[in-house]
């Protein structure tokens, strides 16, 4: 079963083409990075994956289910999505472990009785992602990086088959970013669900992301195995200006503009 299969997806709103000719296949055991500048259409593409919006034309199959022939709420429960929008909705005084527990019910807040075994599971997941020190702390008192860790744990509480990380390092300082990326790498090596990591910073694309899609102006600029498309020539064409790689670590690369004079 493919994790995702988009065929000839097109999205038009008010006579404006927002996404065009999107053909994308994610196989099981693959982790993808989605690279795109602001306004490229990344958020719209994610909303199509999770069933929040519908394309003008094309076929969408996610986790073996075809949109239009399946229960959207049931499918959405199999997908985790970490985004800034979700973070804004969390009640300020909610304790970290309760935020994680709410993932079991796909709700913001807890509105029904829960069993201690479920709370213990939430605490265990939070500890497994490196958040043991966050137990008992109100969500609003956490740093941005700590909040992202809690939201990742919340998504894992529902045991998703696909986990979307929508620019999770936005707003993080250098040290918090590296800590979060380390946790994501550890999670993947432990046998995480399929990951889609969305960013516009190449230095955040960890080695675990073996496939990359570059989205530009609503179209796929390049897509495929990391070693085939993650190079200076493809990225220079993607950015529209010459760039070169700068080594961040032995297996992570940032891009910088080439001097033109």
Buried (B, 14 or more C-beta within 10 A) or exposed (E): EEBBBBEEBBBEEEEEBBBBEBEBBBEEEBBBBBBBBEEBBBBBBBBBBBBEEBBEEBEBBBBBBEBEEBEBEEBBBBBBBBBBEBBEEBBEEBBBBBBBBBBBBEEEEBEEEBEEEBBEBBBBBBBBBBBEEBBEBBBEEBBBBBBBBBBBBBBBBBEBBBBBBBBBBBBBEEEBBBBBBEBBBBBBEEEBBBBBBBBBEBBBBBEBBEBBBBBBBBBBBBBBEBEEBBEBEBBBBBBEEBBBBEEEEEEBBBBEEEEEE
